[in-house]
Amino acid sequence: MAGGVTGSDPISLLFGGMEKLGPGDDVDTLAVLAMLPSRPFHTIVDAGCGTGRQTIALAKRLGVPIDAIDAHEPFLADLQRRASAAGVGHLVRAHHMDMRSIPRAFRGIDLLWSEGAAYNIGFADALRTWAPAMVAGGFAAVSELSWLVEPAGAPAAAREFFASAYPDMQTLTSNVSAVERSGFELLATHILPRRAWVEGFYDVLEPRATSLLAHPDAAVREFAADTIREIDVFRGNEDSYGYVFYALRRP
């Protein structure tokens, strides 16, 4: 296992040492950043940063400090190592904390970034929680797993999987409505392409999960099996759902 991960923590065993902890890549991160008006940013927060692939990409492009938030401390240690290796260690400040605590820890945020993490507290709840910490005229870019069709019209395999994996997943249209109710204006959306799911993520994750199916810990075996099922569902059904970036402005 990459990174020399040992023990029986399913998350560390499956994801330890991976650069990508979810769908996405630098091309899409920077494409969404380019959708926002060009301006200096002074207080940037990356909520649910994981190991910080996007944090590093943003630091390189913007050249200003970024406060990276995550509740899983090993991911933050990995982020700091990667940021230093990329030459932007001085621009990344790691914080071990819950995303709900952002308004208590930060004020005057003019760019809030969050890739594939808002679902941990609910997409709409995350936006409502973070809005008070942002300056008027500040921007946010939040990606969220979303139905791209009405759920009733999605393939049965996708419906059945997400009924347990993410029962609260909403359609893109519903999430746009949630954006507007949460005190933001929608500027644009961007759907991650298939390559952002496969390259560096599923193509790394699948053999890892397969190797863990015989692990002595039942929790690890179950986590691995669920991951393989997720990848199987994606094949042939990805047109019905996807990660959608919502580029937002705080009025």
N, C-alpha and C positions, 0 to 999 in steps of 0.2 A: 504494500500500500504506500502511495506517495506520501512524503513527509514523515515517514517513520512512525505512523500512528499505531498505537497499540491500545489494548484494553477492550471494553465492550460498549462504549458509548456509540450508538448507531450513527449519530450525526458525524462524529469525528472519523469513524471507520469509513463511512461512505464518501464524505466530502473533504477529509483532511488533505491539505496540500493542493487542492484544486484552485485554479485561478478564477473560474466561473462557478458560482453557486446557483445559477439560474440562467434562463435564456437571456441573451443580450450580448452585445460586443461593442468595442470602441467606436466602430463606424456608426452604429445607431445612436449611441450616447452623444456623439459629437454632432450628428445630424439633428437631434432634438435640441441640443444647445443652440445650434444655428437658427432654429425656429424662433428663439427668443430675441427680442431687440438687443442689439449690441450696446453694452454699457458696462461701466466698472461695477464689480460686485465687491462688497466689503465683508459681509457676514454670510458665509455659505455653510449649510448643514447638509450632510448626506445621511439620511435617516434609514437605518437598517442596512448599513454599508457592506456587511459580510466581510470578505477578504479584500474588498476594495478595488476590484478591476476598474469600475467607473470612477471611483474616487481619484485614482491615479491618472486616469485619462483627463478628468476635469482639471486636476492640479497642473498637469502639463500644459493644457490649453490656456487656462486662465492665469496661471502664475501667481495665485493668491492663496492664503491659508484656507483649508477646508476642515471643518469639524465633523469627524466621522463617528457616527453613533451605531452601536450594536450591543445586543444583550448577551452575545456569546463571546466570551473573552478570548478563547483560542483564535477566533477569526480576526480579532483586532491585533493580536500578536503577529499573525500572518500578514495582515495589512501593513503593519509598521515595517516588517522585514522587506516586503515587496516594494513599498514606497522608497525606502532607503536605497534598494538596489536600482530603482528607476531614477534616482537622483532628485526625488521630490520629498524625501523624508522630512525636510524642514517645513514643508507646506501642509503636512497631514497631522492633525491633532486627534488622536483616538480617545473616545469616551465610552466606558463600559456602563451603559445605562439603558433603560427602557425608552422606547420612542414616545411613550405618553408623557415623559418628563421633559421633553424638549421645551415647552413654554416656560417651565420653571428654571431651566438652565440657560436659555438663550432668549434674547430680545433683539429686535431690529434685523431679523433675517431678511436679506434681499434676494437670496436664491436658496430654495429648498429643493433637494434632489432625493428621490427615493425610487430605486429599481426593484420591483418584485417583492417588496417588504410590507407595504401598507396593509395587506390582507391580514397580517398578524393582529391588528387591532380593528380591522374593518376599513374598507376604502373610504366610505363617507365619514366614519368616525375619525379616521386619521386626518382627513382634511379639516374637519371641524376642530380637532385638537390642535393642529399646527397653525391654523389661521391667525390666532391672536399673537403668535410670536413673530409674525411677519410685518414688515413695514408696508404702508400703503404704496402701491406701485411695484411691490416685490413680485418675484416670479417663482413658480414651482414647476417641477417636472416629475410626475409620478406615474410609474407603470403598474398596471393592474391586469391580472388574468380576467378576461372578459369573453362572454359569448359574442360571436360575430354574427350569429343567426339567433332567431328565437329558439329557446331551449327545446320546445316541442318539436321543432324541425331538425334538431341535431341528430346525428347517428346514435343509435341505441347504445353502442359501446361507450360513447362519450358521455351521454346522459347518465348511464349507470355508474360510471367511474366517478364523476364529479358529484353525484348525489351523496357520496360519502366523503370524497376527497376535498370538495369545496362546495358545500350545499348553498352557500351564500353568494356564489358567483353571479354577477349581474351582466346584462347585455351592455354593449357599448353605449347604446342610447340611454339606458337607465343610469349609467355612470355619468354621462354628460349632465343629466338632470340633477344627480347628486352633487356634482361640481358646483352647479349654480345655486343649490340650496346651502352649500357649505361656505359661501362667501368668496367664491372665486369666479373669474371670467375664463371661459375656455378660449384659448388662442388657436390650438391645432391638436390633432391626434396623429399618432404614428404607430402603425401595427408592425411588430417585429416580424421579419421574414423567416422562412423555415431555417435558413442557415444559422440564424442566431440561436436557435434551439439545439441544433445538432452539433455544429463545430465547437469543440472545446467544452461541450456540456454533455449532451446525451451520448456522443461517441466516446467520451471518457467514462461517464457514469455507468453505462450498460455493462461493460466488462467488470467493473468494480462490484456492482450489485450482484452479478452472476457469481463472482468468486465468494460472496458472502452468504450464498444460499445454504451452505453447509456449515456455517458458523455455529459453535456450541450454544450461543446465547439465542434464545427464541425471539427476543425483541429485535435483535440484529437481523435474524432470518426474515422476520415479518417486514421490517423496514426495507430490506433488500427486495423482497417479493413485490411489495407495493410499488417500489421504484421501477421495477421491470414492467409491471402492469401499466404504469403511467406512460412509459416509453412505447409500449405496444399500442396503447390507445391513441397516442399521437400519430402513429403511422396510419395514414389514410383518413384521419379525422381532423387534421389540423386546420382545415378550412372553416370548421365550425366554431373554433375558439382560438384565442391567441392572447399574447401580451400586448396591451395597448398603452402607449405613452400618452398621457394627458398633459399638454403644455398649458400652464395656467398663469393668470395674473391676479394678484390681490388688489382689488380696487382701493 
